[in-house]
């Protein structure tokens, strides 16, 4: 197949630091190329890929000190991509609703993976108006806020990791880790409280967005002045396997409807169990007592930390390979592409 992948321009593909959607686009693109498909990746010019790269700007938006208008450049990217629609068998968009109007008039069928939360007020009217647009969810729970509309869901396809992500660690560092954006809905404060009550060191890694800066400075920074707590900042992708693999557990104390939670699978791919609150996709990703524990309160999470040696790290790795590999993800998307091409008029 001749496939176009439309990536966000916020981060390069793959991202050097934080960037979940761009990371998944990279994993999928490279696997599709490996399988013999011809892939054109629409992304920022600082991206790296074995596909044909088409860029409308040289630098990703978040790394540009001039702080350009992201929507404007996404519009340019979409116009260019859909002007070329006749060259593709299928277009796969990862830019949420921005591509919906273009897709309706496209010469090539288009599928849209929705990577974010769908409980925000604009999503109901948007999906209801574009009810004919084929969509892919990244967890079954992600669909829940739109269940009254019955959108045209083609499949749920879980995120998948490439082979070099599977680096089993022994968890010998004797610490817990929190690896995520430092925002209110990710609840790093709960991770700190769990570590302090459990008496274990906590290594925190993640970016602080501009919108989260005040929260971080007022509510999280004061918590970092404790001998058990270490803040590493936003770490490079190459540092992730060591951080996760040496951890006794990943603490994932979210307080929002997480659409997927890639870091949970990244931890499992290092053999590291996950202790997570039962929000969003967590019950789909974490198998209770097998790859970690699902715990709601601080007290329950502390108790889970005490029980973490019951989790077989090799089983975490095996589960990640079976359920969250790039091969499984690409299989899912190839099935979606074939289904859409079969249903589309010639």
KOLKOLLUM-424011 format. One record per residue (C-alpha): y, z, x. Coordinates in steps of 0.1 Angstrom, whole numbers, padded with zeros to 4 digits, always signed. Each point is the difference from the previous one (the first is absolute). Layout:
<atoms>
YZX
...
</atoms>
This chain:
<atoms>
+0000+0000+0000
+0036-0005+0010
+0016+0033-0007
+0036+0013+0002
+0005+0037+0006
+0035+0013-0010
+0008+0032+0019
+0030+0023-0004
+0026-0003+0027
+0006+0037+0004
-0023+0003+0030
-0017-0025+0023
-0036-0011-0008
-0017+0021+0013
+0025+0028+0002
+0005+0017+0034
+0006+0034-0016
-0001+0008-0037
-0007-0026-0026
-0029+0001-0024
+0004-0033-0019
+0007-0021+0031
-0030+0015+0017
-0023-0010-0028
+0015-0035-0002
-0008-0003+0038
-0035+0012-0004
-0007-0023-0029
+0017-0030+0016
-0019+0003+0033
-0034+0004-0018
+0007-0031-0022
+0008-0020+0031
-0032+0012+0017
-0019-0012-0030
+0013-0035+0004
+0028-0001-0026
+0033-0016+0009
+0026+0027-0006
+0038-0002+0001
+0016+0034+0004
+0035+0004-0013
+0014+0030+0019
+0028+0010+0024
+0002-0018+0034
-0010+0031+0020
-0035-0002-0016
-0032-0009+0019
-0028-0019-0016
-0026-0026+0006
+0011-0017-0033
+0029-0025-0003
+0031+0022+0000
+0030-0010-0021
+0031+0022+0004
+0034+0000-0017
+0014+0026+0024
-0009+0009+0036
-0001+0038-0005
-0014+0023-0026
+0025+0018-0021
-0007+0036+0009
+0003-0007+0037
+0033-0019-0003
+0030+0022+0008
+0022-0023-0021
-0018+0013-0031
-0002-0034-0018
-0005-0004-0038
-0038+0000-0003
+0000-0015-0035
+0021-0030+0011
-0024-0008+0028
-0030+0005-0023
+0015-0026-0024
+0003-0025+0028
-0036+0006+0011
-0012-0005-0036
+0020-0032-0005
-0014-0014+0032
-0035+0010-0008
+0000-0014-0035
+0017-0032+0011
-0031-0005+0021
-0024+0010-0028
-0015-0035-0002
-0015+0006+0035
-0020+0030-0011
-0031+0005-0021
+0012+0035-0008
+0029+0023+0007
-0005+0037+0005
+0031+0021-0004
+0005+0036+0013
+0036+0004-0010
-0005+0016-0034
+0019-0015-0030
+0024-0021+0022
-0024-0029-0001
-0007+0001-0037
+0026-0025-0012
-0008-0025+0028
-0037+0002-0007
+0004-0010-0037
+0013-0034+0011
-0021-0004+0032
-0021-0031+0007
-0026+0024+0016
-0016+0029-0019
+0013+0033+0012
-0015+0035+0001
+0020+0032+0006
-0013+0031+0016
+0021+0030-0012
+0002+0025+0028
+0022+0026-0015
+0002+0026-0028
+0001-0015-0035
+0013+0030-0019
+0037-0009+0006
+0020-0010-0031
+0005-0037+0010
-0037-0008+0003
-0009+0001-0037
+0027-0026-0011
-0007-0021+0031
-0037-0002-0005
+0002-0004-0038
+0023-0031+0005
-0022-0015+0027
-0032+0009-0017
-0016-0033+0011
+0005+0007+0037
-0034+0007+0018
+0001+0035+0016
-0021+0019+0025
+0001+0038+0001
-0009+0020+0032
-0016+0028-0020
-0011+0005-0036
+0024+0029-0004
+0029-0021+0009
-0004-0020-0032
+0002+0031-0023
+0037-0001-0008
-0003-0036-0013
-0032+0005-0020
+0019-0003-0033
+0012-0035+0010
-0033-0015+0011
+0012-0022+0029
-0020-0028+0014
-0019+0020+0026
-0024-0021+0021
-0016+0028+0020
+0005+0032+0019
-0003-0006+0037
+0000+0030+0023
+0018-0003+0033
-0023-0007+0030
+0002+0007+0037
-0010-0024+0029
-0027+0009+0024
+0023+0014+0027
+0012+0027-0024
-0035+0016+0000
+0003+0023+0030
-0021+0032-0006
+0016+0031+0013
-0016+0034+0004
+0027+0021-0016
+0001+0021+0031
+0038+0005+0001
-0003+0030-0023
+0030-0010-0021
+0009-0014-0034
+0021-0031-0004
+0025-0013-0025
+0008-0037+0005
+0023-0016-0025
+0036-0005-0010
+0019+0033+0000
+0011-0001-0036
+0000+0023-0029
-0029-0017-0018
-0022+0002+0031
+0005+0038+0002
+0000+0007+0037
+0011+0035-0008
-0034+0007-0016
-0017-0013+0031
+0020+0025+0021
-0008+0029-0024
-0038-0009+0001
+0000-0001+0038
+0018+0033+0003
-0023+0018-0025
-0031-0015+0016
+0013+0010+0035
-0005-0035+0014
+0025-0023+0018
+0015-0029-0019
+0011-0032+0015
+0024-0019-0022
+0007-0037+0005
+0020-0024-0021
+0034-0016-0006
+0030+0013-0018
+0016-0026-0022
+0038+0001-0005
-0005+0010-0036
-0021+0030+0012
+0022+0011+0028
+0018+0028-0020
-0033+0013-0013
-0015+0000+0035
+0030+0017+0016
+0004+0027-0027
-0036+0008-0010
-0024-0012+0028
+0018+0004+0033
+0003+0037-0004
-0038+0002-0004
-0006-0017+0033
+0012+0031+0020
-0034+0016-0001
-0025+0003+0029
-0028-0017-0021
+0021-0030-0011
+0007-0030+0022
+0020-0030-0012
-0008-0032+0019
+0024-0024-0018
-0009-0035-0009
-0029-0009+0023
-0011-0034+0012
-0031-0016-0016
-0019+0003+0032
+0004+0038-0001
-0015+0004-0034
-0038+0000+0008
+0004+0029+0025
+0021+0020-0024
-0023-0004-0029
-0033+0000+0019
+0007+0033+0018
+0011+0018-0032
-0023+0023-0019
+0014-0014-0033
+0028-0021-0015
+0021+0020-0024
+0012-0023-0028
+0019+0023-0025
+0018-0027-0020
+0019+0007-0032
+0003-0035-0014
-0023-0027-0015
-0011-0015+0034
-0010-0036-0006
-0026+0001+0029
+0008+0021+0030
-0010-0021+0031
+0001+0029+0024
-0029+0017-0018
-0023-0029+0009
+0015-0002+0035
-0010+0036+0005
-0035-0006-0014
-0003-0030+0024
+0005+0025+0028
-0027+0023-0015
+0027+0024-0012
-0004+0017-0034
+0029+0001-0025
+0013+0029-0020
+0022-0014-0028
+0015+0010-0032
-0014-0018-0031
+0029-0024-0006
-0001-0037-0006
-0028-0018+0018
-0013+0030+0019
-0031+0006-0021
-0009-0037+0005
+0004+0001+0037
-0013+0035+0010
-0035+0009-0009
-0001+0037-0007
-0022+0018+0025
-0009-0033+0018
+0032-0013+0016
+0021+0031-0007
+0012+0023-0027
+0023-0005-0030
+0021+0032-0004
+0031+0006-0021
+0016+0033+0011
+0009+0013+0034
-0027+0026-0003
-0026-0026-0009
+0011-0022+0030
-0003+0030+0023
-0035+0007-0013
-0008-0037+0006
+0011+0003+0036
-0024+0029+0004
-0028-0022-0013
+0009-0031+0020
-0030+0004+0024
-0023-0008-0030
+0012-0036+0001
-0021-0023+0021
+0025-0021+0021
-0025-0028+0004
-0003-0002-0038
+0038-0004-0002
-0002-0029+0024
-0029-0016-0019
+0018+0003-0033
+0031-0016+0014
-0020-0029+0014
-0018-0006-0033
+0030+0004-0024
+0032-0006+0020
-0008-0028+0025
+0021-0031+0004
-0031-0020-0009
-0003+0017-0033
+0037-0005-0007
-0002-0037+0009
-0031-0004-0022
+0019+0014-0029
+0030-0023+0005
-0021-0031+0005
-0017+0008-0034
+0034+0003-0016
+0012-0033+0015
-0031-0018-0012
+0004+0015-0035
+0036-0011-0003
-0007-0035+0013
-0028-0003-0025
+0023+0011-0029
+0030-0020+0010
+0004-0035-0015
-0005-0029+0024
</atoms>
